[in-house]
Amino acid sequence: MASLETPVCDFGWKAADFDLPGVDGKRYNLASVKGEKGLLVMFICNHCPYVKAIRDRIVRDVTELRQHGIGAIAIMSNDPVEYPEDSFDNMARIARECDFSFPYVWDETQQVAKAYGAVCTPDFFGLNDRLELQYRGRLDASRKEAAPPGARRELFEGMLQVARTGQGPDEQIPSIGCSIKWQAE
């Protein structure tokens, strides 16, 4: 299981649209999930210890960001044939158990992950109201274990800045996580 780090934020990169099935039986695209002030696109999965360590914090931060006009969506792009814990049925179970307040969708072809240049789980793409990339950092100091209570909420603070100004912070610490599990070609 290779751990990878996200690249530096490519400020202004325009988000690619998608049309993906959610675990709730609905389909989602950028327009259906974008908030008035922006959107947080998260590449996550079920099996990754980096994601497991922060699921509760993701739910907390997304819930609070919604009050500031930021929408959110989580995309699972891993190959569930090689990683059965990441199956669609398990996605639905995790979304229920963790009380996801945001759509959890499946990128079966992995084309969305490729279009975004996603490299790991978690990989966060914070977009402004024009769907331009403004944040590509980590959630907080968590790794395979949750950071101590009271750790700086870097993603939350960065997305609040995006909501208020349309621009993300100049300084961002990359997210780290398990590599995306690409399908055999």
N, C-alpha and C positions, 0 to 999 in steps of 0.2 A: 504494500500500500504506500505509494509515493506521496509525500507531502509536497505541495507546491505553493508558491506565493503569487498573488495577483500582480499584474504589471501596474505601473504608475498611471494615474488617472489621465485619460486623453480628453481633456476639457473640450466640450463642444461637440464631441462625436454624437451623431444622430442615431437614436435607437431604431433598430429594425423592428418592424411590425411582425406579428405572429397571430396564429389562430389555433389555440391548443385546447384539448379537452381537460376539464377540471374533474376532481374526484367527486364533485357535487352534481355531475351530470350536465353541467353547462359548458359552453365554449367561451374562451376569453381571448381578447386582443388588446392592444395598447389603449385604444379609446375606451374600452369597457372598464378598465382598472385605473386609469390615470385620475389623480386628484386635481383639484383646481390649481394647486401650487407645484405639483410634480408627482413623481412615481418612483418607488423603490422596487427594482426587479432583483430577485434573489434566486441564485442557483443553489439548491440544497438537495439533499437526498435523505433516505431513512437510515442507512447503515453507518454513515461517517461519524466517528467519535467527536470530531470538531463541531459538527452540526448538533449532535445529541447534547453536547455540553451547553449549548446556547439557545435551544428551542424556546424555553420559557422567556428568555430575554428578547428573542425576536418577536414573540407574541406581544410582550409588554411594549416594546418600542414601536411596533407597527400600530398598535391600538392607540398609543399616544400621538404618533405622527398623523394619524387620520384626523385628529382634532385640529391639526395645523394645515390641512389641505393636501396631505401627501397620501396617495394611494399606494397599494402594494400587491405584489403577486410573487409566489414562489414557484419555480420551475424545476422539475426533476428530469435530468437528461441522461442519467446513467443507463447502462445496458442491464436490464433486469434479467436477461437470460444468464449472464455471468454472475449477477448480484441479485438473487431472488428476493432479498429483503427490500429491494427497491421496486418491487412489482407495483402495479397500479392498485391492486387490492390492499397491499400494505401501505401505500400512500394514503388511501382513504382511511385506514385504521389509525395511522399516525395523526392525520389531520383532526380526527374526532378526539383521540386520546389527549392531544396537546391543545385542543380547543383553538385551532387556527382560525383567526378572524379575517383571513385573506384567502383568495383562491390558491389552490395547490394544483398545478397542472403538469401534464406529462408531455415531454418533448420526445416522442417516440423515435423520430427520424434523426434526432440530434442536430437538426439544421438550425434551430434557434440558438443552441449553445455555440455552434460554429459561427453564426452570424454575429454574436455578441463577443466572441473571443473568450468565452468562459473557460477557466482553467482548473478550477477546484470547487469544492463544496466546503464551506460557503463562499460564494463569490457575489458581491453586492454591487449593483449598478444604480446609483442615485441620480435621477434625472430631474431637470427643472420643468417648468410648465411648457416649455417648447420641446420637451423630450430630448434635451441635450445632456450628455453625461457631465456630472459635476462632482460625483463622489464614487470612488472605487477603492475604499479603504475597508478596514475591519470593523466589526461590531464593537469590540472592546478588547481588552488584554487577554481574553480567554484563549485557550489552546484546546487540548484534548480534555481539559478540566475547565470548569467555569472560573472566571476571574473572581477575586474576592468581592464580597458585597461592597458597594460604594466605588467600584472601579469606574473610571471615566467612561461615559457612554459616547464613544467617538462617532459612531454612525448616527445616533440620535441627534447629537449636537450638529454634525455636518448637514444632516437633512433639515434641521430647523433653520440653519443658515440659508440653505437652498430655498426653503419656503419663504423666508423673509426677503432675500436679495436676488434669488435666481442664480446665485453662484455658490459653489462649494468652497471649503477651506483650501488654502494653498498647500498646507502640510497635511498629508494623509499617510497613515501607516498601512501597508498592504495587508489584506486578509491572507490567512494561511489555512490550508485544509487538504483533504484527500483529493487526488487528481480526479477529473471527470473520467468515468469508465466508458471509454469509447468502444463502439461495436467493431467487431472484426470486419475488415473491408474485403 
